[in-house]
Amino acid sequence: MRIICCVLALAAVMSCPPPAAGEANQGVAVSRSFDIPLIDLSQETDRHVIVAAGTESVYQGHPTTVLLPDGKTMFAVWTHGHGGPCGPMKKSTDGGKTWSDPLPTPDSWTRVRNCPTIYRLVDPEGKARLFVFAIKDDGLVSSYSEDDGTTWTPMRPIDGLNMTRIVMPWCTIVPIDGGRKLLASTNARRPGDPDRYSNILIQSISTDGGLTWGPARVIGDLPGFKLCEPCIVRSPDGKQLLCLIRENVRQVNARFIVSDDEGRTWSEPKFLQGALTGDRHQARYAPDGRLVVVFRDMAAGSPTRGHFVGWVGTYDDIIHQRQGQYRLKLLHNYAATDCGYPGLELLPDGTFVATTYIKYWPDQRKHSVISTRFKLDELDQRVK
């Protein structure tokens, strides 16, 4: 175990550049460096579980997970190849300590692509379904199960979004209006933009538990920047939604926006601190009310840049643009920055299970799906 106090002295500017013309006020001065403690767990292999091992010919990529209400049954879905075909799915009945062989899935799953996301969604009548969302021909598709993952429908297009060139399946879905509706968000290409890699944030509302979705609308668009892969988390008092955002131009920190009216309107984007700058954030509250966020570290000058990391702090730390309490190096990546699309689950005993794709071995084997486990009370002892 190592604890590293990081004072990331950047040779360049120590704070984010001033806003571009027309860009909103970014709040307090936000540094691209940070000096909170870093706990390195990446070499503690007893924490690791190999969900799906890569081989010299098979790349296992982009998993997400879901934990069922029994607190021990988990599903993981992922792709073969980078942004490749969906289809692989496994089940754990012991909180992610062991995993089944690959489960049968509809053949239609292999004809859709790109970072499948899995959710347990409940409709207004209380009926729960498992959903897997994916992409086909720049549009969203979904498959669902009404028997806790035993059988699945074929993938079908999601009509009614009125949005083309959608990049990712729903990156985040949260209940709103007391659970009567679901709010989902992801990124799409900017309409009419010749840049084939432009990114804007969109959202949609479902009133039937995820079976159908209303017209998508843009909630984040900063010309000159590329906002993508949102993660929405509700404030501890339940009154506000916070959305963490990947920024893909890489010249500034990641962003966040907030909503005080259940997603009907959103604030202008502000910068996250460097300690939270990265991609594909997944956030979950610890039993004591602190917030844990896992992601791919992309902070300029960070000693863990390109690796799978975690952040521990409070909701208010993010809102007030503070650095937080400490960071975690969760897994070491042997492939530059290609890693870190995660699932994050909290077990009843306070164990976090963080699952991602990563080049786990420094040899010819391609990426694997790996999970790692930790509790905050044990980590707190290391930073005292």
C-alpha positions as CSV (number, residue, x, y, z in Angstrom):
1,M,0.0,0.0,0.0
2,R,1.2,3.5,-0.9
3,I,-0.2,6.9,0.1
4,I,1.0,9.7,-2.2
5,C,0.4,13.3,-1.4
6,C,0.1,14.8,-4.8
7,V,1.1,18.4,-5.4
8,L,0.9,18.4,-9.2
9,A,3.0,21.4,-10.2
10,L,2.1,22.1,-13.8
11,A,4.6,23.9,-15.9
12,A,1.8,25.6,-17.7
13,V,-1.0,27.6,-16.3
14,M,-2.2,26.5,-12.9
15,S,-5.8,27.2,-13.5
16,C,-8.3,26.6,-16.3
17,P,-8.1,29.1,-19.2
18,P,-10.6,32.0,-19.1
19,P,-14.0,31.2,-20.6
20,A,-14.3,31.3,-24.4
21,A,-16.4,34.1,-25.9
22,G,-20.0,33.6,-24.9
23,E,-19.2,30.9,-22.3
24,A,-20.8,31.1,-18.9
25,N,-19.1,32.2,-15.7
26,Q,-17.2,29.2,-14.4
27,G,-17.5,30.0,-10.6
28,V,-14.5,30.1,-8.3
29,A,-11.0,29.9,-9.6
30,V,-10.5,26.2,-10.3
31,S,-7.0,24.6,-10.4
32,R,-5.9,21.9,-12.8
33,S,-3.7,20.7,-10.0
34,F,-4.6,19.1,-6.7
35,D,-2.9,18.1,-3.5
36,I,-5.3,15.8,-1.7
37,P,-3.9,12.3,-0.7
38,L,-3.8,9.5,-3.2
39,I,-4.2,5.9,-2.0
40,D,-2.8,3.4,-4.4
41,L,-4.9,0.1,-4.3
42,S,-3.9,-1.0,-7.8
43,Q,-1.4,-3.6,-6.7
44,E,-3.6,-5.1,-4.0
45,T,-4.7,-8.0,-6.3
46,D,-6.7,-9.7,-3.5
47,R,-9.3,-7.0,-4.2
48,H,-9.5,-7.9,-7.9
49,V,-12.0,-10.2,-9.6
50,I,-11.6,-11.1,-13.3
51,V,-15.1,-10.9,-14.8
52,A,-13.9,-11.6,-18.4
53,A,-10.3,-12.1,-19.3
54,G,-8.9,-10.6,-22.5
55,T,-6.8,-12.8,-24.8
56,E,-4.4,-12.0,-27.6
57,S,-7.4,-12.0,-30.0
58,V,-10.3,-10.9,-27.8
59,Y,-10.8,-7.4,-26.4
60,Q,-13.3,-7.2,-23.6
61,G,-14.6,-3.6,-23.4
62,H,-16.9,-1.0,-21.8
63,P,-18.9,-2.8,-19.1
64,T,-21.7,-1.5,-17.0
65,T,-23.3,-3.3,-14.0
66,V,-26.5,-3.4,-12.1
67,L,-27.2,-4.6,-8.5
68,L,-30.6,-6.1,-7.8
69,P,-32.6,-5.3,-4.6
70,D,-31.4,-8.5,-2.8
71,G,-28.0,-6.8,-2.4
72,K,-26.0,-9.7,-3.9
73,T,-27.3,-10.4,-7.5
74,M,-25.4,-8.4,-10.1
75,F,-25.3,-8.4,-13.9
76,A,-22.5,-7.1,-16.1
77,V,-22.8,-6.4,-19.8
78,W,-20.0,-5.3,-22.2
79,T,-18.8,-5.5,-25.8
80,H,-16.3,-7.5,-27.8
81,G,-13.9,-4.9,-29.3
82,H,-13.5,-1.2,-28.7
83,G,-17.1,0.1,-29.1
84,G,-17.8,-3.2,-30.8
85,P,-20.8,-5.6,-30.8
86,C,-22.8,-6.2,-27.7
87,G,-23.8,-9.6,-26.5
88,P,-21.6,-10.7,-23.5
89,M,-23.4,-10.8,-20.2
90,K,-22.6,-12.5,-16.9
91,K,-24.3,-12.8,-13.5
92,S,-23.0,-12.9,-10.0
93,T,-25.0,-14.1,-7.0
94,D,-22.5,-13.2,-4.3
95,G,-22.0,-9.5,-4.8
96,G,-19.4,-9.8,-7.6
97,K,-17.0,-12.2,-5.9
98,T,-17.6,-14.8,-8.6
99,W,-19.3,-14.7,-12.0
100,S,-21.2,-17.2,-14.1
101,D,-20.2,-18.3,-17.5
102,P,-21.5,-16.1,-20.3
103,L,-25.3,-16.1,-20.3
104,P,-27.5,-16.6,-23.4
105,T,-28.7,-13.4,-25.0
106,P,-30.8,-12.7,-28.1
107,D,-28.9,-12.8,-31.3
108,S,-30.0,-9.2,-32.0
109,W,-27.7,-8.1,-29.3
110,T,-24.7,-8.9,-31.5
111,R,-26.0,-6.5,-34.2
112,V,-25.9,-3.5,-31.9
113,R,-22.8,-1.7,-30.6
114,N,-21.0,0.7,-28.4
115,C,-20.9,0.6,-24.6
116,P,-24.1,-1.1,-23.5
117,T,-25.7,0.2,-20.3
118,I,-27.8,-1.9,-18.0
119,Y,-30.4,-0.5,-15.5
120,R,-33.2,-1.7,-13.3
121,L,-36.1,0.7,-14.0
122,V,-39.4,0.8,-12.2
123,D,-42.6,2.1,-13.8
124,P,-45.2,4.3,-12.1
125,E,-47.2,1.1,-11.2
126,G,-44.2,-0.4,-9.4
127,K,-43.3,-2.9,-12.1
128,A,-39.5,-3.4,-12.3
129,R,-37.7,-4.4,-15.5
130,L,-34.0,-4.8,-16.4
131,F,-33.1,-2.8,-19.5
132,V,-30.0,-2.9,-21.7
133,F,-29.5,0.1,-24.0
134,A,-27.2,0.2,-27.0
135,I,-26.6,1.9,-30.3
136,K,-27.5,0.9,-33.9
137,D,-27.2,3.1,-36.9
138,D,-26.7,6.3,-34.8
139,G,-29.9,5.6,-32.9
140,L,-30.8,4.2,-29.5
141,V,-32.1,0.6,-29.1
142,S,-33.1,-1.4,-26.0
143,S,-33.9,-4.8,-24.8
144,Y,-35.6,-5.6,-21.5
145,S,-36.3,-8.5,-19.1
146,E,-39.4,-8.9,-16.9
147,D,-38.0,-11.9,-15.0
148,D,-34.8,-10.5,-13.4
149,G,-32.6,-11.3,-16.4
150,T,-33.7,-14.9,-17.2
151,T,-35.2,-14.0,-20.6
152,W,-34.8,-10.9,-22.7
153,T,-36.7,-9.2,-25.6
154,P,-34.9,-8.6,-28.9
155,M,-33.2,-5.2,-29.3
156,R,-35.7,-2.7,-30.7
157,P,-35.4,0.9,-31.8
158,I,-36.4,3.6,-29.4
159,D,-38.7,5.8,-31.5
160,G,-39.8,9.3,-30.6
161,L,-36.5,10.9,-29.7
162,N,-36.4,13.1,-32.8
163,M,-32.6,13.1,-32.5
164,T,-30.1,11.7,-35.0
165,R,-26.4,10.8,-34.5
166,I,-26.7,9.7,-30.9
167,V,-23.2,8.6,-29.8
168,M,-23.8,6.6,-26.5
169,P,-26.7,4.7,-25.1
170,W,-28.2,6.3,-22.0
171,C,-25.2,7.1,-19.8
172,T,-27.4,7.9,-16.8
173,I,-31.0,7.4,-15.7
174,V,-32.6,8.8,-12.6
175,P,-36.1,8.9,-11.2
176,I,-37.7,12.3,-11.0
177,D,-41.0,13.7,-9.8
178,G,-41.3,11.2,-7.0
179,G,-40.6,8.3,-9.3
180,R,-43.4,9.0,-11.7
181,K,-40.9,9.7,-14.5
182,L,-37.4,8.8,-15.5
183,L,-34.8,11.3,-16.8
184,A,-32.1,9.9,-19.0
185,S,-29.1,11.7,-20.6
186,T,-26.3,11.0,-23.0
187,N,-24.4,12.7,-25.8
188,A,-25.1,13.2,-29.5
189,R,-23.4,15.0,-32.4
190,R,-24.4,18.6,-32.9
191,P,-27.0,18.9,-35.7
192,G,-25.5,20.4,-38.8
193,D,-21.9,20.4,-37.5
194,P,-19.4,19.1,-40.0
195,D,-17.2,17.9,-37.2
196,R,-18.0,14.2,-37.1
197,Y,-16.8,14.1,-33.4
198,S,-18.8,17.1,-32.1
199,N,-20.6,16.4,-28.8
200,I,-23.6,17.9,-27.0
201,L,-25.7,16.7,-24.1
202,I,-29.3,15.6,-24.6
203,Q,-31.9,14.3,-22.2
204,S,-35.3,12.6,-22.6
205,I,-38.2,11.7,-20.2
206,S,-40.0,8.4,-19.9
207,T,-43.4,8.1,-18.2
208,D,-43.7,4.3,-18.4
209,G,-40.6,3.0,-16.7
210,G,-38.3,3.1,-19.8
211,L,-40.5,1.4,-22.4
212,T,-40.9,4.6,-24.4
213,W,-39.1,7.9,-24.4
214,G,-40.2,11.5,-25.2
215,P,-38.5,13.9,-27.6
216,A,-34.8,14.5,-26.8
217,R,-33.8,18.1,-26.0
218,V,-30.3,19.7,-25.7
219,I,-29.2,20.5,-22.2
220,G,-25.6,21.3,-22.8
221,D,-23.9,22.8,-25.8
222,L,-20.6,24.8,-25.7
223,P,-19.3,25.6,-29.1
224,G,-15.6,24.8,-29.2
225,F,-15.9,22.2,-26.6
226,K,-17.2,18.6,-26.5
227,L,-19.5,17.7,-23.6
228,C,-20.3,14.1,-23.3
229,E,-20.9,11.0,-21.1
230,P,-23.0,12.6,-18.3
231,C,-23.6,11.2,-14.8
232,I,-26.5,12.5,-12.8
233,V,-26.7,12.2,-9.0
234,R,-29.3,13.6,-6.6
235,S,-28.3,15.9,-3.7
236,P,-28.5,14.5,-0.2
237,D,-31.6,16.6,0.6
238,G,-33.3,15.4,-2.6
239,K,-33.8,18.9,-4.0
240,Q,-31.2,19.2,-6.7
241,L,-29.7,17.2,-9.5
242,L,-26.0,17.3,-10.2
243,C,-24.6,16.3,-13.6
244,L,-20.9,15.4,-14.0
245,I,-19.7,15.8,-17.6
246,R,-16.7,14.6,-19.6
247,E,-15.0,17.4,-21.6
248,N,-13.4,15.8,-24.7
249,V,-11.3,18.7,-26.1
250,R,-8.9,18.2,-23.2
251,Q,-7.8,21.8,-22.9
252,V,-9.8,22.4,-19.7
253,N,-11.2,20.5,-16.7
254,A,-14.3,18.4,-16.8
255,R,-17.6,20.2,-16.1
256,F,-20.8,20.0,-14.1
257,I,-24.3,21.5,-14.3
258,V,-27.1,21.5,-11.7
259,S,-30.9,21.5,-11.9
260,D,-33.3,22.7,-9.1
261,D,-36.5,21.7,-10.9
262,E,-36.1,18.0,-11.7
263,G,-34.2,18.6,-15.0
264,R,-36.6,21.0,-16.6
265,T,-33.8,23.6,-16.6
266,W,-30.1,23.3,-16.0
267,S,-27.4,25.8,-14.9
268,E,-24.6,27.0,-17.2
269,P,-21.6,24.6,-17.0
270,K,-18.9,25.1,-14.4
271,F,-15.5,23.5,-14.1
272,L,-14.9,20.6,-11.8
273,Q,-11.7,20.6,-9.8
274,G,-8.7,18.8,-11.3
275,A,-9.2,16.0,-8.8
276,L,-12.4,15.0,-10.6
277,T,-11.3,15.7,-14.2
278,G,-11.8,12.6,-16.3
279,D,-14.2,10.5,-18.3
280,R,-17.3,8.5,-17.7
281,H,-17.9,9.3,-14.1
282,Q,-20.0,7.0,-12.0
283,A,-21.2,8.2,-8.6
284,R,-22.7,6.6,-5.6
285,Y,-23.3,7.6,-2.0
286,A,-21.5,5.7,0.9
287,P,-23.5,4.7,3.9
288,D,-22.1,7.8,5.8
289,G,-23.4,10.2,3.1
290,R,-20.1,10.8,1.4
291,L,-19.9,10.6,-2.4
292,V,-17.7,8.1,-4.2
293,V,-17.0,8.8,-7.9
294,V,-15.0,6.4,-10.1
295,F,-13.7,7.3,-13.6
296,R,-10.9,7.4,-16.1
297,D,-8.4,10.0,-14.8
298,M,-7.6,12.5,-17.5
299,A,-6.3,15.4,-15.3
300,A,-3.4,17.3,-16.8
301,G,-0.2,16.3,-15.0
302,S,-1.8,13.7,-12.8
303,P,0.4,10.8,-11.7
304,T,-2.6,8.5,-12.3
305,R,-3.6,9.9,-15.7
306,G,-5.0,7.2,-17.9
307,H,-5.6,4.8,-15.0
308,F,-8.9,3.8,-13.3
309,V,-9.4,6.0,-10.2
310,G,-11.8,7.0,-7.6
311,W,-12.6,10.2,-5.7
312,V,-14.0,10.5,-2.2
313,G,-15.6,13.7,-0.9
314,T,-19.0,15.3,-0.4
315,Y,-21.7,16.6,-2.7
316,D,-21.0,20.1,-1.4
317,D,-17.3,19.6,-2.3
318,I,-18.4,19.3,-5.9
319,I,-20.9,22.1,-5.9
320,H,-18.5,24.5,-4.2
321,Q,-15.6,23.3,-6.5
322,R,-13.5,22.0,-3.7
323,Q,-10.9,19.2,-4.2
324,G,-12.5,16.7,-1.9
325,Q,-11.1,14.3,0.7
326,Y,-8.8,11.8,-1.1
327,R,-8.4,10.0,-4.4
328,L,-7.8,6.3,-5.2
329,K,-5.8,4.6,-7.8
330,L,-8.0,1.5,-8.3
331,L,-6.5,-0.3,-11.2
332,H,-3.3,0.1,-13.3
333,N,-3.8,0.4,-17.0
334,Y,-1.1,-0.9,-19.5
335,A,-2.7,0.8,-22.5
336,A,-2.2,4.5,-22.3
337,T,-5.6,6.0,-21.5
338,D,-8.0,3.3,-22.9
339,C,-9.9,2.2,-19.8
340,G,-12.3,3.4,-17.1
341,Y,-15.9,3.0,-18.4
342,P,-17.2,1.6,-15.1
343,G,-20.1,0.3,-13.1
344,L,-20.2,1.1,-9.4
345,E,-22.3,-0.8,-6.9
346,L,-22.7,-0.5,-3.1
347,L,-23.3,-3.7,-1.2
348,P,-25.3,-3.9,2.1
349,D,-22.1,-4.2,4.1
350,G,-20.7,-1.0,2.7
351,T,-18.4,-2.6,0.1
352,F,-18.1,-0.7,-3.2
353,V,-17.7,-2.9,-6.3
354,A,-16.2,-0.9,-9.2
355,T,-16.0,-2.7,-12.5
356,T,-14.3,-1.5,-15.6
357,Y,-12.4,-2.6,-18.8
358,I,-8.6,-2.3,-18.6
359,K,-5.4,-3.7,-20.1
360,Y,-4.7,-5.6,-16.9
361,W,-1.5,-7.4,-17.9
362,P,1.7,-6.0,-19.5
363,D,1.8,-8.6,-22.2
364,Q,0.0,-9.4,-25.5
365,R,-3.4,-10.0,-23.9
366,K,-6.0,-7.4,-24.8
367,H,-8.3,-5.6,-22.4
368,S,-10.2,-7.5,-19.7
369,V,-13.3,-6.7,-17.6
370,I,-12.1,-6.4,-14.0
371,S,-13.7,-5.4,-10.7
372,T,-12.1,-4.2,-7.5
373,R,-13.6,-3.9,-4.0
374,F,-13.1,-1.4,-1.2
375,K,-14.8,0.1,1.9
376,L,-14.3,3.7,3.0
377,D,-13.8,2.9,6.7
378,E,-10.6,0.9,5.9
379,L,-9.4,3.6,3.5
380,D,-10.1,6.4,6.0
381,Q,-7.5,4.7,8.3
382,R,-4.8,5.1,5.7
383,V,-5.1,8.8,5.4
384,K,-5.2,9.7,9.2
